[in-house]
Amino acid sequence: MRFGKERIFKVEVRAILEGLQIAWEAGYRNLDLECDNAMVVESILAERIVVNRMTKLQLIDHILKHKWSV
């Protein structure tokens, strides 16, 4: 099965979003998140994420602003 780079990006972003939502709802406040897709990591860490049109990236940014234990 072959996916385009854009499709893989969206799948990985969705997996991160769903994982963060599940962890938060389950009461976890301290976790390690790993991703080997540099484009996904850069998109999440970029300060201009809020301007990005991809809703799931905006939701990840919102979840990351919760009070996590660091």
PDB file of N, CA, C and O in Angstrom:
ATOM      1  N   MET A   1       0.845  -1.179   0.000  1.00  0.00           N
ATOM      2  CA  MET A   1       0.000   0.000   0.000  1.00  0.00           C
ATOM      3  C   MET A   1       0.887   1.237   0.000  1.00  0.00           C
ATOM      4  O   MET A   1       1.814   1.341   0.804  1.00  0.00           O
ATOM      5  N   ARG A   2       0.609   2.162  -0.889  1.00  0.00           N
ATOM      6  CA  ARG A   2       1.422   3.365  -1.000  1.00  0.00           C
ATOM      7  C   ARG A   2       0.570   4.588  -0.686  1.00  0.00           C
ATOM      8  O   ARG A   2      -0.571   4.712  -1.131  1.00  0.00           O
ATOM      9  N   PHE A   3       1.153   5.469   0.083  1.00  0.00           N
ATOM     10  CA  PHE A   3       0.490   6.733   0.400  1.00  0.00           C
ATOM     11  C   PHE A   3       1.381   7.873  -0.062  1.00  0.00           C
ATOM     12  O   PHE A   3       2.606   7.743  -0.075  1.00  0.00           O
ATOM     13  N   GLY A   4       0.786   8.965  -0.432  1.00  0.00           N
ATOM     14  CA  GLY A   4       1.560  10.155  -0.738  1.00  0.00           C
ATOM     15  C   GLY A   4       2.063  10.783   0.551  1.00  0.00           C
ATOM     16  O   GLY A   4       1.544  10.496   1.629  1.00  0.00           O
ATOM     17  N   LYS A   5       3.068  11.634   0.442  1.00  0.00           N
ATOM     18  CA  LYS A   5       3.646  12.281   1.628  1.00  0.00           C
ATOM     19  C   LYS A   5       2.607  13.092   2.392  1.00  0.00           C
ATOM     20  O   LYS A   5       2.628  13.132   3.622  1.00  0.00           O
ATOM     21  N   GLU A   6       1.708  13.732   1.672  1.00  0.00           N
ATOM     22  CA  GLU A   6       0.675  14.528   2.336  1.00  0.00           C
ATOM     23  C   GLU A   6      -0.256  13.636   3.144  1.00  0.00           C
ATOM     24  O   GLU A   6      -0.659  14.008   4.246  1.00  0.00           O
ATOM     25  N   ARG A   7      -0.596  12.498   2.632  1.00  0.00           N
ATOM     26  CA  ARG A   7      -1.488  11.561   3.327  1.00  0.00           C
ATOM     27  C   ARG A   7      -0.816  11.035   4.589  1.00  0.00           C
ATOM     28  O   ARG A   7      -1.453  10.951   5.639  1.00  0.00           O
ATOM     29  N   ILE A   8       0.456  10.681   4.498  1.00  0.00           N
ATOM     30  CA  ILE A   8       1.194  10.197   5.662  1.00  0.00           C
ATOM     31  C   ILE A   8       1.251  11.277   6.732  1.00  0.00           C
ATOM     32  O   ILE A   8       1.070  10.994   7.916  1.00  0.00           O
ATOM     33  N   PHE A   9       1.502  12.515   6.316  1.00  0.00           N
ATOM     34  CA  PHE A   9       1.541  13.644   7.245  1.00  0.00           C
ATOM     35  C   PHE A   9       0.224  13.740   8.011  1.00  0.00           C
ATOM     36  O   PHE A   9       0.222  13.859   9.237  1.00  0.00           O
ATOM     37  N   LYS A  10      -0.879  13.690   7.299  1.00  0.00           N
ATOM     38  CA  LYS A  10      -2.190  13.816   7.937  1.00  0.00           C
ATOM     39  C   LYS A  10      -2.486  12.658   8.883  1.00  0.00           C
ATOM     40  O   LYS A  10      -3.071  12.859   9.947  1.00  0.00           O
ATOM     41  N   VAL A  11      -2.087  11.454   8.502  1.00  0.00           N
ATOM     42  CA  VAL A  11      -2.308  10.289   9.363  1.00  0.00           C
ATOM     43  C   VAL A  11      -1.505  10.420  10.647  1.00  0.00           C
ATOM     44  O   VAL A  11      -2.021  10.135  11.729  1.00  0.00           O
ATOM     45  N   GLU A  12      -0.264  10.842  10.546  1.00  0.00           N
ATOM     46  CA  GLU A  12       0.565  10.978  11.742  1.00  0.00           C
ATOM     47  C   GLU A  12       0.056  12.100  12.651  1.00  0.00           C
ATOM     48  O   GLU A  12       0.058  11.956  13.873  1.00  0.00           O
ATOM     49  N   VAL A  13      -0.372  13.203  12.066  1.00  0.00           N
ATOM     50  CA  VAL A  13      -0.925  14.302  12.866  1.00  0.00           C
ATOM     51  C   VAL A  13      -2.183  13.831  13.586  1.00  0.00           C
ATOM     52  O   VAL A  13      -2.378  14.135  14.763  1.00  0.00           O
ATOM     53  N   ARG A  14      -3.029  13.096  12.888  1.00  0.00           N
ATOM     54  CA  ARG A  14      -4.259  12.593  13.511  1.00  0.00           C
ATOM     55  C   ARG A  14      -3.940  11.633  14.658  1.00  0.00           C
ATOM     56  O   ARG A  14      -4.592  11.683  15.701  1.00  0.00           O
ATOM     57  N   ALA A  15      -2.954  10.770  14.479  1.00  0.00           N
ATOM     58  CA  ALA A  15      -2.565   9.826  15.533  1.00  0.00           C
ATOM     59  C   ALA A  15      -2.049  10.569  16.762  1.00  0.00           C
ATOM     60  O   ALA A  15      -2.367  10.194  17.891  1.00  0.00           O
ATOM     61  N   ILE A  16      -1.264  11.611  16.554  1.00  0.00           N
ATOM     62  CA  ILE A  16      -0.757  12.400  17.680  1.00  0.00           C
ATOM     63  C   ILE A  16      -1.911  13.093  18.393  1.00  0.00           C
ATOM     64  O   ILE A  16      -1.984  13.076  19.621  1.00  0.00           O
ATOM     65  N   LEU A  17      -2.803  13.694  17.635  1.00  0.00           N
ATOM     66  CA  LEU A  17      -3.957  14.377  18.225  1.00  0.00           C
ATOM     67  C   LEU A  17      -4.806  13.416  19.054  1.00  0.00           C
ATOM     68  O   LEU A  17      -5.153  13.718  20.196  1.00  0.00           O
ATOM     69  N   GLU A  18      -5.135  12.274  18.486  1.00  0.00           N
ATOM     70  CA  GLU A  18      -5.971  11.316  19.207  1.00  0.00           C
ATOM     71  C   GLU A  18      -5.256  10.771  20.438  1.00  0.00           C
ATOM     72  O   GLU A  18      -5.884  10.559  21.475  1.00  0.00           O
ATOM     73  N   GLY A  19      -3.954  10.544  20.333  1.00  0.00           N
ATOM     74  CA  GLY A  19      -3.186  10.069  21.480  1.00  0.00           C
ATOM     75  C   GLY A  19      -3.161  11.084  22.605  1.00  0.00           C
ATOM     76  O   GLY A  19      -3.319  10.724  23.772  1.00  0.00           O
ATOM     77  N   LEU A  20      -2.963  12.353  22.266  1.00  0.00           N
ATOM     78  CA  LEU A  20      -2.969  13.410  23.287  1.00  0.00           C
ATOM     79  C   LEU A  20      -4.345  13.542  23.932  1.00  0.00           C
ATOM     80  O   LEU A  20      -4.447  13.717  25.146  1.00  0.00           O
ATOM     81  N   GLN A  21      -5.399  13.460  23.129  1.00  0.00           N
ATOM     82  CA  GLN A  21      -6.756  13.559  23.674  1.00  0.00           C
ATOM     83  C   GLN A  21      -7.044  12.401  24.627  1.00  0.00           C
ATOM     84  O   GLN A  21      -7.596  12.612  25.707  1.00  0.00           O
ATOM     85  N   ILE A  22      -6.681  11.204  24.244  1.00  0.00           N
ATOM     86  CA  ILE A  22      -6.907  10.032  25.097  1.00  0.00           C
ATOM     87  C   ILE A  22      -6.121  10.156  26.395  1.00  0.00           C
ATOM     88  O   ILE A  22      -6.655   9.888  27.471  1.00  0.00           O
ATOM     89  N   ALA A  23      -4.853  10.561  26.301  1.00  0.00           N
ATOM     90  CA  ALA A  23      -4.017  10.704  27.495  1.00  0.00           C
ATOM     91  C   ALA A  23      -4.596  11.748  28.444  1.00  0.00           C
ATOM     92  O   ALA A  23      -4.647  11.529  29.654  1.00  0.00           O
ATOM     93  N   TRP A  24      -5.033  12.883  27.897  1.00  0.00           N
ATOM     94  CA  TRP A  24      -5.584  13.954  28.732  1.00  0.00           C
ATOM     95  C   TRP A  24      -6.877  13.497  29.422  1.00  0.00           C
ATOM     96  O   TRP A  24      -7.057  13.707  30.621  1.00  0.00           O
ATOM     97  N   GLU A  25      -7.757  12.881  28.663  1.00  0.00           N
ATOM     98  CA  GLU A  25      -9.030  12.418  29.216  1.00  0.00           C
ATOM     99  C   GLU A  25      -8.844  11.308  30.240  1.00  0.00           C
ATOM    100  O   GLU A  25      -9.656  11.165  31.155  1.00  0.00           O
ATOM    101  N   ALA A  26      -7.786  10.522  30.095  1.00  0.00           N
ATOM    102  CA  ALA A  26      -7.507   9.441  31.046  1.00  0.00           C
ATOM    103  C   ALA A  26      -6.794   9.958  32.295  1.00  0.00           C
ATOM    104  O   ALA A  26      -6.558   9.200  33.236  1.00  0.00           O
ATOM    105  N   GLY A  27      -6.456  11.233  32.303  1.00  0.00           N
ATOM    106  CA  GLY A  27      -5.850  11.832  33.488  1.00  0.00           C
ATOM    107  C   GLY A  27      -4.333  11.856  33.485  1.00  0.00           C
ATOM    108  O   GLY A  27      -3.720  12.253  34.475  1.00  0.00           O
ATOM    109  N   TYR A  28      -3.720  11.439  32.395  1.00  0.00           N
ATOM    110  CA  TYR A  28      -2.261  11.504  32.317  1.00  0.00           C
ATOM    111  C   TYR A  28      -1.840  12.944  32.081  1.00  0.00           C
ATOM    112  O   TYR A  28      -2.394  13.624  31.218  1.00  0.00           O
ATOM    113  N   ARG A  29      -0.864  13.408  32.845  1.00  0.00           N
ATOM    114  CA  ARG A  29      -0.392  14.780  32.694  1.00  0.00           C
ATOM    115  C   ARG A  29       1.104  14.850  32.405  1.00  0.00           C
ATOM    116  O   ARG A  29       1.661  15.936  32.244  1.00  0.00           O
ATOM    117  N   ASN A  30       1.743  13.703  32.340  1.00  0.00           N
ATOM    118  CA  ASN A  30       3.165  13.654  32.062  1.00  0.00           C
ATOM    119  C   ASN A  30       3.409  12.500  31.098  1.00  0.00           C
ATOM    120  O   ASN A  30       3.224  11.339  31.462  1.00  0.00           O
ATOM    121  N   LEU A  31       3.822  12.808  29.881  1.00  0.00           N
ATOM    122  CA  LEU A  31       4.077  11.749  28.920  1.00  0.00           C
ATOM    123  C   LEU A  31       5.157  12.177  27.945  1.00  0.00           C
ATOM    124  O   LEU A  31       5.456  13.363  27.802  1.00  0.00           O
ATOM    125  N   ASP A  32       5.730  11.202  27.286  1.00  0.00           N
ATOM    126  CA  ASP A  32       6.724  11.445  26.238  1.00  0.00           C
ATOM    127  C   ASP A  32       6.055  11.188  24.899  1.00  0.00           C
ATOM    128  O   ASP A  32       5.361  10.188  24.717  1.00  0.00           O
ATOM    129  N   LEU A  33       6.270  12.087  23.985  1.00  0.00           N
ATOM    130  CA  LEU A  33       5.701  11.958  22.654  1.00  0.00           C
ATOM    131  C   LEU A  33       6.844  11.861  21.660  1.00  0.00           C
ATOM    132  O   LEU A  33       7.714  12.730  21.620  1.00  0.00           O
ATOM    133  N   GLU A  34       6.843  10.818  20.867  1.00  0.00           N
ATOM    134  CA  GLU A  34       7.887  10.630  19.870  1.00  0.00           C
ATOM    135  C   GLU A  34       7.269  10.583  18.482  1.00  0.00           C
ATOM    136  O   GLU A  34       6.198  10.011  18.279  1.00  0.00           O
ATOM    137  N   CYS A  35       7.966  11.195  17.531  1.00  0.00           N
ATOM    138  CA  CYS A  35       7.541  11.168  16.140  1.00  0.00           C
ATOM    139  C   CYS A  35       8.789  11.271  15.279  1.00  0.00           C
ATOM    140  O   CYS A  35       9.617  12.157  15.489  1.00  0.00           O
ATOM    141  N   ASP A  36       8.927  10.380  14.322  1.00  0.00           N
ATOM    142  CA  ASP A  36      10.116  10.401  13.476  1.00  0.00           C
ATOM    143  C   ASP A  36       9.907  11.174  12.169  1.00  0.00           C
ATOM    144  O   ASP A  36      10.783  11.180  11.304  1.00  0.00           O
ATOM    145  N   ASN A  37       8.775  11.810  12.030  1.00  0.00           N
ATOM    146  CA  ASN A  37       8.494  12.610  10.849  1.00  0.00           C
ATOM    147  C   ASN A  37       8.854  14.063  11.150  1.00  0.00           C
ATOM    148  O   ASN A  37       8.123  14.754  11.859  1.00  0.00           O
ATOM    149  N   ALA A  38       9.983  14.522  10.607  1.00  0.00           N
ATOM    150  CA  ALA A  38      10.477  15.863  10.901  1.00  0.00           C
ATOM    151  C   ALA A  38       9.485  16.949  10.508  1.00  0.00           C
ATOM    152  O   ALA A  38       9.376  17.964  11.195  1.00  0.00           O
ATOM    153  N   MET A  39       8.773  16.750   9.427  1.00  0.00           N
ATOM    154  CA  MET A  39       7.810  17.759   8.986  1.00  0.00           C
ATOM    155  C   MET A  39       6.671  17.909  10.000  1.00  0.00           C
ATOM    156  O   MET A  39       6.208  19.021  10.256  1.00  0.00           O
ATOM    157  N   VAL A  40       6.231  16.812  10.562  1.00  0.00           N
ATOM    158  CA  VAL A  40       5.173  16.847  11.570  1.00  0.00           C
ATOM    159  C   VAL A  40       5.683  17.552  12.831  1.00  0.00           C
ATOM    160  O   VAL A  40       4.995  18.411  13.383  1.00  0.00           O
ATOM    161  N   VAL A  41       6.869  17.195  13.278  1.00  0.00           N
ATOM    162  CA  VAL A  41       7.442  17.797  14.482  1.00  0.00           C
ATOM    163  C   VAL A  41       7.622  19.298  14.287  1.00  0.00           C
ATOM    164  O   VAL A  41       7.259  20.085  15.161  1.00  0.00           O
ATOM    165  N   GLU A  42       8.180  19.698  13.150  1.00  0.00           N
ATOM    166  CA  GLU A  42       8.371  21.125  12.879  1.00  0.00           C
ATOM    167  C   GLU A  42       7.046  21.870  12.820  1.00  0.00           C
ATOM    168  O   GLU A  42       6.950  23.005  13.286  1.00  0.00           O
ATOM    169  N   SER A  43       6.038  21.246  12.257  1.00  0.00           N
ATOM    170  CA  SER A  43       4.723  21.888  12.165  1.00  0.00           C
ATOM    171  C   SER A  43       4.101  22.084  13.540  1.00  0.00           C
ATOM    172  O   SER A  43       3.451  23.098  13.795  1.00  0.00           O
ATOM    173  N   ILE A  44       4.301  21.116  14.422  1.00  0.00           N
ATOM    174  CA  ILE A  44       3.744  21.215  15.768  1.00  0.00           C
ATOM    175  C   ILE A  44       4.498  22.253  16.595  1.00  0.00           C
ATOM    176  O   ILE A  44       3.888  23.004  17.356  1.00  0.00           O
ATOM    177  N   LEU A  45       5.808  22.297  16.450  1.00  0.00           N
ATOM    178  CA  LEU A  45       6.623  23.189  17.264  1.00  0.00           C
ATOM    179  C   LEU A  45       6.695  24.615  16.725  1.00  0.00           C
ATOM    180  O   LEU A  45       7.090  25.529  17.449  1.00  0.00           O
ATOM    181  N   ALA A  46       6.323  24.812  15.479  1.00  0.00           N
ATOM    182  CA  ALA A  46       6.404  26.144  14.871  1.00  0.00           C
ATOM    183  C   ALA A  46       5.463  27.106  15.585  1.00  0.00           C
ATOM    184  O   ALA A  46       4.338  26.748  15.932  1.00  0.00           O
ATOM    185  N   GLU A  47       5.929  28.310  15.795  1.00  0.00           N
ATOM    186  CA  GLU A  47       5.110  29.313  16.479  1.00  0.00           C
ATOM    187  C   GLU A  47       3.920  29.750  15.631  1.00  0.00           C
ATOM    188  O   GLU A  47       2.942  30.276  16.161  1.00  0.00           O
ATOM    189  N   ARG A  48       3.995  29.542  14.358  1.00  0.00           N
ATOM    190  CA  ARG A  48       2.902  29.979  13.483  1.00  0.00           C
ATOM    191  C   ARG A  48       1.853  28.894  13.277  1.00  0.00           C
ATOM    192  O   ARG A  48       1.090  28.947  12.313  1.00  0.00           O
ATOM    193  N   ILE A  49       1.808  27.927  14.160  1.00  0.00           N
ATOM    194  CA  ILE A  49       0.870  26.805  14.030  1.00  0.00           C
ATOM    195  C   ILE A  49      -0.589  27.280  14.037  1.00  0.00           C
ATOM    196  O   ILE A  49      -1.436  26.687  13.370  1.00  0.00           O
ATOM    197  N   VAL A  50      -0.877  28.328  14.776  1.00  0.00           N
ATOM    198  CA  VAL A  50      -2.256  28.812  14.881  1.00  0.00           C
ATOM    199  C   VAL A  50      -2.734  29.347  13.535  1.00  0.00           C
ATOM    200  O   VAL A  50      -3.927  29.296  13.237  1.00  0.00           O
ATOM    201  N   VAL A  51      -1.819  29.856  12.727  1.00  0.00           N
ATOM    202  CA  VAL A  51      -2.176  30.394  11.424  1.00  0.00           C
ATOM    203  C   VAL A  51      -2.410  29.272  10.418  1.00  0.00           C
ATOM    204  O   VAL A  51      -3.088  29.463   9.408  1.00  0.00           O
ATOM    205  N   ASN A  52      -1.846  28.110  10.700  1.00  0.00           N
ATOM    206  CA  ASN A  52      -1.959  26.984   9.792  1.00  0.00           C
ATOM    207  C   ASN A  52      -3.418  26.628   9.568  1.00  0.00           C
ATOM    208  O   ASN A  52      -4.222  26.681  10.498  1.00  0.00           O
ATOM    209  N   ARG A  53      -3.758  26.272   8.359  1.00  0.00           N
ATOM    210  CA  ARG A  53      -5.146  25.967   8.020  1.00  0.00           C
ATOM    211  C   ARG A  53      -5.563  24.567   8.424  1.00  0.00           C
ATOM    212  O   ARG A  53      -6.749  24.241   8.362  1.00  0.00           O
ATOM    213  N   MET A  54      -4.634  23.740   8.832  1.00  0.00           N
ATOM    214  CA  MET A  54      -4.975  22.367   9.188  1.00  0.00           C
ATOM    215  C   MET A  54      -5.543  22.329  10.601  1.00  0.00           C
ATOM    216  O   MET A  54      -4.823  22.561  11.573  1.00  0.00           O
ATOM    217  N   THR A  55      -6.807  22.043  10.708  1.00  0.00           N
ATOM    218  CA  THR A  55      -7.527  22.070  11.972  1.00  0.00           C
ATOM    219  C   THR A  55      -6.892  21.165  13.024  1.00  0.00           C
ATOM    220  O   THR A  55      -6.822  21.537  14.195  1.00  0.00           O
ATOM    221  N   LYS A  56      -6.433  19.994  12.625  1.00  0.00           N
ATOM    222  CA  LYS A  56      -5.859  19.058  13.589  1.00  0.00           C
ATOM    223  C   LYS A  56      -4.586  19.620  14.218  1.00  0.00           C
ATOM    224  O   LYS A  56      -4.322  19.370  15.394  1.00  0.00           O
ATOM    225  N   LEU A  57      -3.798  20.369  13.460  1.00  0.00           N
ATOM    226  CA  LEU A  57      -2.609  21.009  14.034  1.00  0.00           C
ATOM    227  C   LEU A  57      -3.024  22.077  15.041  1.00  0.00           C
ATOM    228  O   LEU A  57      -2.368  22.244  16.069  1.00  0.00           O
ATOM    229  N   GLN A  58      -4.089  22.790  14.760  1.00  0.00           N
ATOM    230  CA  GLN A  58      -4.592  23.786  15.700  1.00  0.00           C
ATOM    231  C   GLN A  58      -5.079  23.112  16.980  1.00  0.00           C
ATOM    232  O   GLN A  58      -4.859  23.628  18.075  1.00  0.00           O
ATOM    233  N   LEU A  59      -5.738  21.965  16.848  1.00  0.00           N
ATOM    234  CA  LEU A  59      -6.210  21.230  18.023  1.00  0.00           C
ATOM    235  C   LEU A  59      -5.040  20.701  18.851  1.00  0.00           C
ATOM    236  O   LEU A  59      -5.095  20.721  20.081  1.00  0.00           O
ATOM    237  N   ILE A  60      -3.984  20.229  18.189  1.00  0.00           N
ATOM    238  CA  ILE A  60      -2.790  19.774  18.910  1.00  0.00           C
ATOM    239  C   ILE A  60      -2.197  20.939  19.689  1.00  0.00           C
ATOM    240  O   ILE A  60      -1.831  20.793  20.855  1.00  0.00           O
ATOM    241  N   ASP A  61      -2.105  22.094  19.039  1.00  0.00           N
ATOM    242  CA  ASP A  61      -1.574  23.284  19.715  1.00  0.00           C
ATOM    243  C   ASP A  61      -2.408  23.616  20.946  1.00  0.00           C
ATOM    244  O   ASP A  61      -1.856  23.958  21.992  1.00  0.00           O
ATOM    245  N   HIS A  62      -3.718  23.519  20.835  1.00  0.00           N
ATOM    246  CA  HIS A  62      -4.620  23.803  21.964  1.00  0.00           C
ATOM    247  C   HIS A  62      -4.402  22.798  23.104  1.00  0.00           C
ATOM    248  O   HIS A  62      -4.330  23.190  24.269  1.00  0.00           O
ATOM    249  N   ILE A  63      -4.298  21.530  22.780  1.00  0.00           N
ATOM    250  CA  ILE A  63      -4.090  20.507  23.810  1.00  0.00           C
ATOM    251  C   ILE A  63      -2.737  20.692  24.493  1.00  0.00           C
ATOM    252  O   ILE A  63      -2.624  20.510  25.705  1.00  0.00           O
ATOM    253  N   LEU A  64      -1.723  21.046  23.731  1.00  0.00           N
ATOM    254  CA  LEU A  64      -0.391  21.226  24.317  1.00  0.00           C
ATOM    255  C   LEU A  64      -0.340  22.417  25.274  1.00  0.00           C
ATOM    256  O   LEU A  64       0.576  22.520  26.090  1.00  0.00           O
ATOM    257  N   LYS A  65      -1.321  23.316  25.174  1.00  0.00           N
ATOM    258  CA  LYS A  65      -1.374  24.474  26.081  1.00  0.00           C
ATOM    259  C   LYS A  65      -2.052  24.136  27.407  1.00  0.00           C
ATOM    260  O   LYS A  65      -2.098  24.974  28.307  1.00  0.00           O
ATOM    261  N   HIS A  66      -2.582  22.908  27.536  1.00  0.00           N
ATOM    262  CA  HIS A  66      -3.151  22.468  28.814  1.00  0.00           C
ATOM    263  C   HIS A  66      -2.036  22.408  29.869  1.00  0.00           C
ATOM    264  O   HIS A  66      -0.857  22.506  29.529  1.00  0.00           O
ATOM    265  N   LYS A  67      -2.393  22.252  31.101  1.00  0.00           N
ATOM    266  CA  LYS A  67      -1.405  22.223  32.184  1.00  0.00           C
ATOM    267  C   LYS A  67      -0.820  20.830  32.338  1.00  0.00           C
ATOM    268  O   LYS A  67      -1.222  20.063  33.214  1.00  0.00           O
ATOM    269  N   TRP A  68       0.134  20.516  31.472  1.00  0.00           N
ATOM    270  CA  TRP A  68       0.855  19.253  31.539  1.00  0.00           C
ATOM    271  C   TRP A  68       1.975  19.376  32.563  1.00  0.00           C
ATOM    272  O   TRP A  68       2.503  20.470  32.766  1.00  0.00           O
ATOM    273  N   SER A  69       2.344  18.291  33.205  1.00  0.00           N
ATOM    274  CA  SER A  69       3.522  18.266  34.080  1.00  0.00           C
ATOM    275  C   SER A  69       4.741  18.140  33.193  1.00  0.00           C
ATOM    276  O   SER A  69       4.828  17.230  32.368  1.00  0.00           O
ATOM    277  N   VAL A  70       5.675  19.045  33.361  1.00  0.00           N
ATOM    278  CA  VAL A  70       6.874  19.022  32.527  1.00  0.00           C
ATOM    279  C   VAL A  70       8.088  18.825  33.389  1.00  0.00           C
ATOM    280  O   VAL A  70       9.207  18.777  32.878  1.00  0.00           O
TER     281      VAL A  70
END
